[in-house]
Every structure is written in structure tokens, then in C-alpha cells.
Amino acid sequence: MSIIRDNISLKNHNTFGIDVSAKLFGEFTSIEELKNIITDKNYQQEKLLIIGGGSNILFTKNVNGLALHNQVKGIEVIEEDDNSVVIAGGSGIVWHDFVLHAINLNLGGIENMSLIPGSLGASPMQNIGAYGVEVKDRFEWLDAYHIKSGEMHRFDNAACEFGYRESIFKRKNKGQYIITKVAFRLTKKHQLNTSYGAIEKEIESLNITDPTIKDVSNAVIKIRASKLPDPKKIGNSGSFFKNPVIDNSSFEVIKAKFPKIVSYPAENGKIKLAAGWLIDQAGWKGKTIGNYGVHKNQALVLVNYGGSSGSDIYNLSEEIIQSIKETYGVSLEREVNIL
Ligand code: EPU
């Protein structure tokens, strides 16, 4: 039986390193344990918060309820054909460990997403992505515990309604499910995606002519480490904002004023702007206020140098949103969940 403790600091359970406390805190290593805790009459009335890697949360206040750290582990091969293998893992597995496990089995498709912080269970929640690949490109299904009915439900790719850093679990089904297992269809014969300039350059600089998925993973790790702060050293949550998607006519207006603006074609003829560029060019990059600020190498990342509060960082994000609106007429949205 899992132990539920009172008044526990969550500082080591969020990559921002914000020191808030949870009224009640526990861990679960299986669906059975999870069910036992949340159906226990002592805890049934408590507001529930499931924590994975804690890499996408900004705590602005103490958690007045039951915080449960997901520790469901285990990886299994589900099926295999000539071209692909479906592997599934417990949602509490560290995402990067899952990527490395796949690479060690010589299974390809998720190597571009090496070193993204967070857990396997959180990866479909916001359809994480990097360097030209998103979870939705390789995702097969997930199993989730429906809190209200106590039933297990399976969601295939379409049922997750994936979008850019979006899924049904951030919208319609928000707060209703606990993801327990996630499966990916990975390749045996690999199609490397090195189209992202920096990956190609990194591989060339190592004089590798016939790169493997391991080489791509190593290149991604190197690029990320050079640009993004390591949450073990400086509190942060990766990209704090999403890259905004706007329509073409608004884009033309902005481009006339800012000809160097960085943009990419998006779905339905829309244009995705690099929020990092917008924030950088508006003068925010490297700005430090006391013990928090905007990272010096990547303006999309807000950082806690130690001891700052979630509200400080939230207020900074508000200021940035307002400044971007005033400068470019563009509305930024947060990628990070505010609690
Ligand atoms: N840029 C600047 N200044 C900055 C930051 C970026 O001018 O301070 C410019 C860059 O020079 C580049 C463009 O903006 O031309 C895009 O920058 P980058 O390649 O670093 O990617 P991003 O769009 O800022 C997204 C993801 C990252 C992911 C990278 C690489 C989002 C919100 N972020 O960032 O994901 O690692 O692409 O694929 O989509 C995360 O979600 O936590 C995350 C780190």
C-alpha cells in the first residue's frame, strides 16, 4: 500500500525548482496502486494532481490537495512486422530513457526528440516535438484511467486529436484521465530526418557520412545542450511559450515592418512565427530581474536562478505577452501549465 504524506515540498518535482508544498503527496507504481489511492474514502474528496517529470508546470501557489507522482515503469514489445515494431512503456518512464531504450533496440523514429525533459506519459498530452518530429508522427495508442468511472480507455492516434503542442487531454478531456501506458510504432529500416539545418551541420562536423539513429540522437543532444539550460543546473521548463500561428494577411503586415522575421509554413496556409525571435528582437533575451529572467541563449525559455516564486515568473510572462502584442500585434500563448 502506498504511503501518503502530509505537507511535502514539490521543489524536486518541478523542473522550474519552485518551492511550493502539497497538502498530501504520494507515489504510485501501478494502476492498482493508483486505483487504491484515489478510491480511498480518505482521499476521494481531494483535488488530484498527477505529476510526471514536472517539466511543464509553473507552480504559483501551494497544492491544496493530493499530488501523486507517477512511477509506472516497464517497457514491452507489443507487435512486430517486417518494417516496424510497436513498443509500449509505463507513463512514469523518463522520456529520454524511453528514447535511448528504443535506440539501443535499433528502433527509429523518435531520436530527434532526444533529451526533451518530462515523462513518457506527458509526451502525448502536449504532443511534444523537436527538430522536425512530433509525438503524433510515431504514436500508436495510449491507455488511460478514466477517473470518474474507474475504467481503462484506449485512445488511438486520431482519438488523441493531436495538434501543435495540443491534444484532447489539454482540451475536452482535461483533468478526466490519467495516462498509464503509451505505445509508439517505430521503424526497423530508418528514414532519418536531418532536414533541420543544425543537425546536418553537427553530423558533418563529426565527419559522419552514413549517420545512424544514434548519431542523430547525439547531434540533437549536443544542439539542445548548447542552446537550452539544463534544468538540473538552472530551473526552467523548456519553451515557455508556443510559436504563434497566424494567417497570411497578418503575416504580410508584420513582415513589411520586420523583414527579417523568422517564419515557417503551417497547416491550412497559415504561418508559424518563431516566438524566440519575436521575444529576442523585442529586447528581452538575457534580461534578468533578481533571481529569474529570460535565458541568454534562447528567448523562449524563462529561468529561475534559484529561490524565485512562480508568481514572479508568471508576471514576467505577462509582461512579455503584452510587449509582443504592442510590438508586433501578435498574441503569445503559454506552453507551460500554470497552477
Ligand atoms: N531565435 C532567435 N532568438 C532566440 C531564439 C530563437 O532569434 O532567442 C530564432 C532562431 O535563430 C531560429 C528560430 O528563432 O531561427 C527558431 O529557434 P529554434 O530553432 O531554437 O526553435 P524554437 O522554434 O524556438 C521549437 C520548440 C523547441 C524545440 C525547437 C527545435 C516550441 C515552442 N519550441 O523552438 O521545443 O526544441 O523548436 O525543434 O515549439 C519545448 O517545447 O520545450 C522546446 C524546447
Residues whose N, C-alpha, C, O or C-beta is under 5 A from the ligand:
A	BS01	EPU	G129 A130 Y131 G132 S237 G238 S239 F241 K242 N243 V262 A274 G276 W277 D280 K285 N297 Q298 A299 L300
